[in-house]
Amino acid sequence: TARLLSSSTETGHDRFLRTMSLVAVLGFIVGLYMALAYAGTDSMQGDVQRLFYIHLGALMGAALSYSSAFISAAIYLRTRNVRWDTLALSGVEVGLVLTIIALATGSIWARPTWNTWWTWDPRSTAAAVMALTYGAYLMLRNGIENAGHRRLFASVYAILAISTVIFTFVVTRLPSDGIHPIVIASRDNPGNPFGMTSNMGITLGINIVVWCCLIVPVLIAWRIRLENARQGLHES
């Protein structure tokens, strides 16, 4: 492990990762500033609506993480290369953390808006089921001692679990009697549900880019680094 960390290639990777981590932190600060100051206050929901930018950004980031786990698991089944299993594991763990952030911010938003911390609305329930499904993925991995079997079963599970991600985003476009706001407009659900101004739209777009293009890759990279170090200790 020490020899690996001291190599020139690894040092270059470390430097790049630290730089990208700094960029991700700065991007998060910019996105947070825009949510708190630039976007403006929603005329109906008030300041609590500002959580929406973090809520949706984290949820989109989670979907990207789960998608990377799905692709990595499929490649692992084909190649049996452990690196792809490591990427799948990292994608699931990062995605689960971001899903919890999305659920937490949604719950905080719901308290003053709906006068309740939680409601079993189909859209909210779908996100919760998605989180539980990927939480079970981690339990599955921890319950299988044989490394080869663990990677095999986890990969199959990650491929099947992507259905909960698809359903969570599809359900937002389906007609529903629930009270969760319509986020994505469609022919069946036309119009702009939040009455967004241009400032709000720009803020939302930047936050989604920051979460998906900066925060998610950086977190996954750090998780891969940690997993590689753990495996190196077991092999030494």
C-alpha positions as CSV (number, residue, x, y, z in Angstrom):
1,T,0.0,0.0,0.0
2,A,2.8,2.4,0.9
3,R,4.5,1.6,-2.4
4,L,1.4,2.3,-4.3
5,L,0.7,5.6,-2.6
6,S,4.3,6.8,-3.2
7,S,4.3,6.1,-7.0
8,S,4.5,9.1,-9.3
9,T,1.2,8.1,-11.1
10,E,-0.7,7.9,-7.8
11,T,0.7,11.2,-6.7
12,G,-0.6,12.8,-9.9
13,H,-4.0,11.2,-9.3
14,D,-4.0,12.5,-5.7
15,R,-3.2,16.0,-6.9
16,F,-6.0,15.9,-9.5
17,L,-8.5,14.5,-7.0
18,R,-7.7,17.2,-4.4
19,T,-8.1,19.9,-7.1
20,M,-11.4,18.5,-8.2
21,S,-12.5,18.2,-4.6
22,L,-11.7,21.9,-4.1
23,V,-13.7,22.8,-7.3
24,A,-16.6,20.7,-6.0
25,V,-16.6,22.5,-2.6
26,L,-16.5,25.9,-4.4
27,G,-19.3,24.8,-6.7
28,F,-21.4,23.8,-3.8
29,I,-20.8,27.2,-2.1
30,V,-21.8,29.0,-5.3
31,G,-24.9,26.9,-5.7
32,L,-25.8,27.4,-2.1
33,Y,-25.3,31.2,-2.4
34,M,-27.5,31.3,-5.5
35,A,-30.2,29.3,-3.7
36,L,-30.1,31.6,-0.6
37,A,-29.6,35.0,-2.3
38,Y,-29.8,35.0,-6.1
39,A,-32.9,32.9,-6.8
40,G,-35.4,35.2,-5.0
41,T,-38.1,34.3,-2.6
42,D,-41.0,32.2,-3.8
43,S,-44.2,34.2,-3.5
44,M,-46.3,31.2,-2.2
45,Q,-43.9,29.0,-0.3
46,G,-41.5,31.6,1.1
47,D,-37.9,30.9,2.0
48,V,-38.5,27.2,2.6
49,Q,-38.7,26.8,-1.2
50,R,-34.9,27.4,-1.3
51,L,-34.4,23.8,-0.1
52,F,-35.8,22.7,-3.5
53,Y,-32.5,23.4,-5.3
54,I,-30.6,21.2,-2.9
55,H,-33.4,18.6,-2.8
56,L,-33.6,18.1,-6.6
57,G,-29.8,18.5,-7.1
58,A,-29.1,15.7,-4.6
59,L,-31.8,13.5,-6.1
60,M,-30.5,13.9,-9.6
61,G,-27.0,13.2,-8.3
62,A,-28.3,10.0,-6.6
63,A,-29.8,8.9,-9.9
64,L,-26.5,9.4,-11.6
65,S,-24.7,7.5,-8.9
66,Y,-27.1,4.6,-9.1
67,S,-26.8,4.6,-12.9
68,S,-23.0,4.3,-12.7
69,A,-23.5,1.4,-10.3
70,F,-25.8,-0.3,-12.8
71,I,-23.4,0.1,-15.7
72,S,-20.4,-1.0,-13.6
73,A,-22.2,-4.1,-12.3
74,A,-23.1,-5.1,-15.8
75,I,-19.5,-4.7,-17.0
76,Y,-18.3,-6.6,-13.9
77,L,-20.5,-9.6,-14.8
78,R,-18.9,-9.6,-18.3
79,T,-15.3,-9.0,-17.3
80,R,-15.0,-10.1,-13.7
81,N,-12.7,-7.2,-13.2
82,V,-12.8,-6.2,-9.5
83,R,-12.4,-2.5,-10.3
84,W,-15.9,-2.4,-11.8
85,D,-17.3,-4.0,-8.7
86,T,-15.6,-1.3,-6.6
87,L,-17.1,1.4,-8.8
88,A,-20.5,-0.2,-8.4
89,L,-20.2,-0.3,-4.6
90,S,-19.0,3.3,-4.5
91,G,-21.9,4.4,-6.8
92,V,-24.4,2.8,-4.5
93,E,-23.0,4.2,-1.3
94,V,-22.8,7.8,-2.7
95,G,-26.2,7.5,-4.2
96,L,-27.7,6.3,-0.9
97,V,-26.2,9.3,1.0
98,L,-27.6,11.7,-1.6
99,T,-31.0,10.0,-1.5
100,I,-31.0,10.5,2.3
101,I,-30.1,14.2,1.8
102,A,-33.0,14.5,-0.7
103,L,-35.5,12.8,1.6
104,A,-34.3,14.9,4.6
105,T,-34.6,18.2,2.7
106,G,-38.0,17.2,1.4
107,S,-39.2,16.4,4.9
108,I,-38.0,19.7,6.2
109,W,-39.7,21.4,3.3
110,A,-42.9,19.5,4.0
111,R,-43.3,20.5,7.6
112,P,-44.2,24.1,7.0
113,T,-45.8,23.5,3.6
114,W,-48.0,20.4,4.4
115,N,-48.0,20.7,8.2
116,T,-46.4,17.2,8.4
117,W,-42.9,15.8,8.2
118,W,-44.0,13.0,5.9
119,T,-46.9,11.8,3.8
120,W,-47.3,8.6,1.9
121,D,-47.6,10.4,-1.4
122,P,-46.7,8.1,-4.3
123,R,-43.8,10.3,-5.3
124,S,-42.3,10.6,-1.8
125,T,-42.9,6.9,-1.2
126,A,-41.1,5.9,-4.4
127,A,-38.0,7.7,-3.3
128,A,-38.1,6.1,0.1
129,V,-38.5,2.6,-1.5
130,M,-35.5,3.4,-3.7
131,A,-33.4,4.2,-0.6
132,L,-34.4,1.1,1.2
133,T,-33.7,-1.0,-1.9
134,Y,-30.1,0.2,-2.1
135,G,-29.7,0.0,1.6
136,A,-30.5,-3.7,1.2
137,Y,-27.8,-3.9,-1.4
138,L,-25.2,-3.0,1.3
139,M,-26.7,-5.5,3.7
140,L,-26.5,-8.2,1.0
141,R,-22.8,-7.5,0.5
142,N,-22.1,-7.6,4.2
143,G,-23.9,-10.9,4.5
144,I,-21.8,-12.9,2.0
145,E,-18.3,-13.9,3.1
146,N,-17.0,-15.3,-0.1
147,A,-15.7,-12.4,-2.2
148,G,-16.5,-13.9,-5.6
149,H,-20.1,-14.8,-4.6
150,R,-20.5,-11.4,-2.9
151,R,-19.5,-9.5,-6.1
152,L,-21.6,-11.7,-8.3
153,F,-24.8,-11.4,-6.3
154,A,-24.3,-7.7,-5.6
155,S,-23.8,-7.0,-9.3
156,V,-27.1,-8.8,-10.2
157,Y,-28.9,-6.9,-7.4
158,A,-27.5,-3.6,-8.6
159,I,-28.8,-4.3,-12.1
160,L,-32.3,-5.2,-10.8
161,A,-32.3,-2.3,-8.4
162,I,-32.1,0.4,-11.1
163,S,-35.8,-0.3,-11.7
164,T,-36.6,1.6,-8.5
165,V,-34.6,4.6,-9.9
166,I,-36.6,4.6,-13.1
167,F,-39.9,4.3,-11.3
168,T,-39.0,7.1,-8.9
169,F,-38.6,9.5,-11.9
170,V,-41.4,8.1,-14.0
171,V,-43.9,8.5,-11.2
172,T,-43.3,12.3,-11.1
173,R,-44.8,12.4,-14.6
174,L,-47.8,10.2,-13.9
175,P,-51.2,11.7,-12.9
176,S,-51.6,11.4,-9.1
177,D,-54.0,12.4,-6.4
178,G,-51.0,13.0,-4.1
179,I,-50.0,16.4,-2.8
180,H,-46.4,16.3,-3.9
181,P,-45.7,19.1,-6.4
182,I,-45.3,18.3,-10.0
183,V,-41.7,19.0,-10.8
184,I,-41.4,18.0,-14.4
185,A,-44.0,19.4,-16.8
186,S,-45.6,17.2,-19.5
187,R,-48.6,17.2,-21.7
188,D,-50.7,15.6,-18.9
189,N,-49.2,17.9,-16.3
190,P,-48.6,21.1,-18.3
191,G,-47.3,24.4,-17.0
192,N,-44.6,25.6,-14.6
193,P,-45.6,24.2,-11.2
194,F,-43.4,26.6,-9.2
195,G,-43.9,29.6,-11.4
196,M,-40.2,29.9,-11.7
197,T,-38.5,33.2,-12.6
198,S,-35.4,33.1,-14.8
199,N,-33.2,33.5,-11.6
200,M,-34.8,30.4,-10.1
201,G,-34.3,28.4,-13.3
202,I,-30.7,29.4,-13.6
203,T,-30.1,28.5,-9.9
204,L,-31.8,25.1,-10.3
205,G,-29.7,24.4,-13.4
206,I,-26.4,25.3,-11.8
207,N,-27.2,23.3,-8.7
208,I,-28.0,20.2,-10.8
209,V,-24.7,20.6,-12.7
210,V,-22.7,21.0,-9.5
211,W,-24.2,18.0,-7.8
212,C,-24.1,15.7,-10.9
213,C,-20.8,16.9,-12.6
214,L,-18.7,17.8,-9.5
215,I,-20.0,16.4,-6.2
216,V,-20.9,12.9,-7.4
217,P,-17.7,12.1,-9.3
218,V,-15.5,13.5,-6.5
219,L,-17.4,11.5,-3.8
220,I,-17.2,8.3,-5.9
221,A,-13.5,8.8,-6.5
222,W,-12.8,9.2,-2.8
223,R,-14.9,6.2,-2.0
224,I,-13.0,4.1,-4.6
225,R,-9.7,5.3,-3.1
226,L,-10.8,4.2,0.3
227,E,-12.0,0.8,-0.9
228,N,-8.7,0.2,-2.8
229,A,-6.8,1.1,0.4
230,R,-9.0,-1.3,2.4
231,Q,-8.4,-4.1,-0.1
232,G,-4.7,-3.4,-0.1
233,L,-4.6,-3.8,3.7
234,H,-6.4,-7.2,3.5
235,E,-4.0,-8.4,0.8
236,S,-0.8,-7.3,2.7
